[in-house]
Amino acid sequence: MLGRGTGVCVWTVVATMLTLQGQRSLRSQRPVAPDDDEKQRSAGNMASTYVPLDSWIYSAFDRLAALGYLQTGFAALRPWTRMECARLVSEVADRTADDESDSAAIALYRSLASEFALELRRQDGSPNSGMQVESIYSQIISISGRPLTDGYHFARTIETNFGRPYGEGVNGYSGAALRAQAGWLAVYVRGEYQSSGTVLALSPKAQAAVAQADFTPAAAQGPPSGISRFRLLDAYVAVIFKNNQLSFGQQSLWWGPSYGGPMLYSDNAEPITMLRFDRVSPFKLPSFMGALGPMRVQFFIGQLRGQQYVNIPIPGQPNASRVVGHPGVSLNPQPYIHGLKLSLKPTPNFELSFSRTVIFGGPGFPVTPATFWRSIVSTAGGSASGSSTQGDPGDRRQAFDFSYRIPGIRDWLTLYLDGFADDEAFPVAYPTHSAWSPGIYLPKLPHLHKVDFRAEGAVTPDRLFPGFFYFNVHYLSGYTNNRNLMGSWVGRQGKGFQLWSTYWLSPRNTVQLNYRSMWVDHSFLQGGWLRDLGINANIALGRDFSLQGSAQYERWNFPLLSASQVGNVTTSLQISYSPHGNVH
């Protein structure tokens, strides 16, 4: 299960780019005047916090990009900093100035300009200092009927929700987010009180099947039931130098163009405590290499939580190993994970990305400079069942994604594809051995320009054994953090699709219909299926308040969990307060 990596080539390319990039940050693709160049250099040294992944601004920017008003935003590498969002708003301003007829684009621009008014003033010379309560919110989710809560083995009723616990009954999340910045330094804290309903324990038969699928002596425990706790979500400190931002703390990532969740890294799981390097604004390479277009690069290293089992070699006994761990008890030390993503735009309509993650360390596999370096550069296969751990490079995954606005109908249709390879060097080179998620986005429909439509599919195909994807014969808790899958909602051996259609009453007032269908192959834990149909609405209540409501009906049948079909209804209501003022 230990793949042939491409670390040497990727790291060589990235190191070369970072050496050659100089300070060629982009404000937009038009020539930069001297005064603007000075402002740009100053803005590149202003630290700012990242916009949370559940913010409305990403859907707004997505629509502007699909309509052709945003050409240097990188949808497959999120979150974005607030200063970067301000740069993108400035780019949209330049383009909407030439097209006053598109009222939808102008309305989106004005709402975004209002959201990032402080950052726009800082770009124009205002000091980068202040503190602000970003949001205060309270959400209640009621689930009537038994929900699905284990996406690693079966499926989840609620996905891409920062790994929040939930169960049958009433679930509540009340929290606040605070941000502050002073010159090259920024601080962000988001915490919330969480309470969850009841999660039924697996039957002895299901536990035995799960243990067999995971190659463990007993089934790992979780997800938790009846939670009542305070939890930090994103909380970090960041410093910046010439658009190169370094941040440390709990942080979320979204590595892919998919709306329903990237294949390699999403917010399905809790944020990981990590050290992250981020080229927050795009740059261009000098000379002929500038033909590659604007590009961004990001690297992180962090430590996982909640891993319960690991398989380690027995010294002196070739091809022999033993399982270490106990159900419900976290390993000590926990494994580490690092990742690298490179995104570039050879043309304004074509975005292309390459990424890689590696899980390494943990019990029996000490973390040293040598083992860390090996996890980055190794291209040879490894074995967790050998007589030594010294040559093990870790659990490696490679990913590839792109998005493209189709010629002739660029303002109408964007095509994108996201995929990853587990145990292969590159998804495109092994298409039948890789997992894929294709999608299309129509930012407007014929005669219905306030309505958009998006469709995505996802598949993790049959490979060496059932449940191959997101699993590893060394790290038996798989590609998870605190028992939640860090990748796609489709799971370890599933296929499915999702549909969304949004009616844009205004940039901050939307109504969306959604549908999801998923099948799990019968060879993995006896298979199963689910169907979801839902509606959600986002309503702005004046300048500072907003209301979000949703309802979803779900039917599912996983034979190991229930002998018959199960239905549940999930309703949600959230009120948020986001003051638009800066406190000095």
Secondary structure as GFF3:
##gff-version 3
##sequence-region A 1 584
A	DSSP	alpha_helix	7	20	.	.	.	ID=ss1
A	DSSP	alpha_helix	34	43	.	.	.	ID=ss2
A	DSSP	alpha_helix	57	66	.	.	.	ID=ss3
A	DSSP	alpha_helix	82	96	.	.	.	ID=ss4
A	DSSP	alpha_helix	103	115	.	.	.	ID=ss5
A	DSSP	alpha_helix	117	123	.	.	.	ID=ss6
A	DSSP	beta_strand	129	144	.	.	.	ID=ss7
A	DSSP	beta_strand	149	150	.	.	.	ID=ss8
A	DSSP	beta_strand	155	156	.	.	.	ID=ss9
A	DSSP	beta_strand	169	182	.	.	.	ID=ss10
A	DSSP	beta_strand	185	195	.	.	.	ID=ss11
A	DSSP	alpha_helix	204	214	.	.	.	ID=ss12
A	DSSP	beta_strand	228	241	.	.	.	ID=ss13
A	DSSP	beta_strand	244	251	.	.	.	ID=ss14
A	DSSP	beta_strand	272	279	.	.	.	ID=ss15
A	DSSP	three_ten_helix	287	292	.	.	.	ID=ss16
A	DSSP	beta_strand	295	303	.	.	.	ID=ss17
A	DSSP	beta_strand	309	313	.	.	.	ID=ss18
A	DSSP	beta_strand	321	325	.	.	.	ID=ss19
A	DSSP	beta_strand	336	347	.	.	.	ID=ss20
A	DSSP	beta_strand	350	360	.	.	.	ID=ss21
A	DSSP	alpha_helix	369	377	.	.	.	ID=ss22
A	DSSP	beta_strand	395	405	.	.	.	ID=ss23
A	DSSP	beta_strand	414	422	.	.	.	ID=ss24
A	DSSP	three_ten_helix	427	429	.	.	.	ID=ss25
A	DSSP	three_ten_helix	431	433	.	.	.	ID=ss26
A	DSSP	beta_strand	435	442	.	.	.	ID=ss27
A	DSSP	beta_strand	451	459	.	.	.	ID=ss28
A	DSSP	beta_strand	480	481	.	.	.	ID=ss29
A	DSSP	beta_strand	484	485	.	.	.	ID=ss30
A	DSSP	beta_strand	494	506	.	.	.	ID=ss31
A	DSSP	beta_strand	509	520	.	.	.	ID=ss32
A	DSSP	beta_strand	528	541	.	.	.	ID=ss33
A	DSSP	beta_strand	545	557	.	.	.	ID=ss34
A	DSSP	beta_strand	566	577	.	.	.	ID=ss35
###
